[in-house]
C-alpha cells in the first residue's frame, strides 16, 4: 500500500523533527516516528489507486509477493515505503564491521527492521529466520491465495493486477504516476510469470 501512495512512511524525514536533539533514541538507535496520523496521511500525494477495495489490495499483495517481488535482488523497507536493492546495503543481517556483520543471503526475502535499519549501528533483517523450505511454502501460499481470489471475479482483477503491481524500488514512479521509491524492477524474481488460472 505504500508503493501505491495509500499508506505513509511514518519515518519520512519531512514528518520528523529536523534536529537530532529533538528526536527519540533508544540504545543508540533513532526510534523517532510521526505519531500524527492526520499529518502523515496529508503528506501523501493524491493516489489514483484510492478507489481500490480491500479485497483488490489483498489480491494485489498476493500477486506482488507471489509473482513479481524478486527476493534475490530486493529488500522490503517500511522505513522508506518501498524496496531497497540488496547490492546497495551492507548485508541483511548484522551490521557495521567485524563480529556483528554477516554475509548477505541472496536467496531469501529480506525485510529491513524500521529502526535497526541499514545505516544504523545495529542492522537487523526481519527475514533472517527464513529457511528455504519456509520461503517456498510462503511463496506457494501467496500464489495459491492469488489464484483463488482471481477466480472469484472471473479473472478481471488478475489482468488489472499485472499492470498495477509491478516491482518498484525507491525513487521510482508507481505505474507511471504518483511518488517514486527507486529503480524499476525487472519483475518475475519470485519465480514470476503468469499465474495459472488467469484469463
Beta strands, then each sheet from edge to edge (+ up, - down):
strand 1: 25-26
strand 2: 29-30
strand 3: 74-77
strand 4: 82-85
strand 5: 110-112
sheet 1: 1+ 2-
sheet 2: 4+ 3- 5-
end
